[in-house]
Amino acid sequence: MNLLVAKRALGLLSIGLGVVAVAAPRGMSRRLGLQADEQAVSAFGAREIAAGAGLLSPVKPGPWFWMRVAGDVMDLVALRGAIGRDNPRRRMAILAGATVAAITVIDIVVAVQALRDRRANARAAA
């Protein structure tokens, strides 16, 4: 996988998701049936924006990929509570969890690639 392409794509994805979470935390929580408060959802969004900005900046992306992995784990833990049978939005929460899990795999693959191939990581700093 080309690290520069992954860096840009994941950076834009992070910023997009982060903006939605910061701009509409109540709507995001309600859509997924999360019991999280608006401040927590906004904080998750701010973390996404920071990771995206880091990936889009002209620095080596390796650490920013790992920040995304850590954020994915946080998201999965938060979504775990929304998957309970008592959540009327359970299907949406399961879909979100599956999506985050798939993105986590991509993030881990890219982060490991950046760690192993230091030259590609340096070239992706463009």
N, C-alpha and C positions, 0 to 999 in steps of 0.2 A: 504494500500500500504506500502510495506517495505521501510522505509526511506533510509536505506543504499543502497539498489538497485537503488532507485530513484536518490539518490545523485550521485552515480557512472554513471548511464546512462545519466542523465542530464548534469553532468560535462563533460563527453566525447562529448556529442552532442554540448555543448557550445564551447568547444575547437575546434572541427571540423569546425563548422560554422564560428567561429572567424578567424581561420587560412585562410579559403577561402576568407573571406572579406578583411583581411589584405593583403593577397598575390595577389588577383586579384580584387581590388575594381572597376576598370573600367568595367571588364567583368560582375561582379555581377550587377552593375548599368545598363549596357546595356541590359542584359538578362531580367531584370524586367521593363525596360523602366523608370527607376528612373531619376529624374532630379538632384539628389544629386551629389555633387562633390566627387571626390575620397577620399579626406581627411575625409569627413563625414562618408563615408562607412568604411574606415579604422578605424576610431574612434569607430564605432559600433562594428567592429570586435574585437578591443582591449577590449571593454567592455565585449564581449562574452568570450574572453580568460580569462579575470580576474574572471568572474563568474565561469567559468569551473575550473580554478585553485583553487578557493576558495572551490568549492564543492569537489574536489579531495584531498584537504588537510585534515589533521586529526583534524578538528575543527567541532563544531556543525554546521550543514548545514542550519539551519533556516534562518539566515540573507542572506545567499547566494541564497536561494530559492526566497526570496523577491527581491533581486537584479535582478534575472531573470525576475520576474513579471514586475518590472519597465522597464527593457530592452524590454520586449515584448510590453509594451504599446508604448515605443518610436518607435519600429519597425512598429507597426500598424499605428501610425501617419505618419511615413515616407512613408509607402506603400499606404496610403490613396490617396496621390497625384498621384500615378501611376495607379490608377484604372479608371481614366478619359477616356472617349470615344475617345479622341484624341491620346491615347497611342497605338501604333501598337502592343505592347507587353502586352496589357491589360489582356489577358487570363492568362498569366504567372504571372502577378502581382496579379490577383484575386486568383489564386491557392496558391501563396506565402502568401497572406493575410489570406486565410482560414487555411492554415497550421499553421501560427503563432497564429491565434485565438485559434485553437485546442490545441496547445502547451501551450498557456496562461492559458487555463482552467486547464490543468494538473499541471502547475506550481503553480497556486493558490491553488488547492486542496492539493498539497504536502506541500506548505508553511503553509497553515492553519493547516494541520496535525502536522507539526513540532512545531507550536505554541501551539497547544492544548495538545500534548503528549510530555511533556518535557523529559520524560525518553527515549522515542524512539529517540528524537532529540539528546540526550546525547549519546545513544548507537551508533547512526550513525556517531559519531565523530571518528570512527575507520579508 
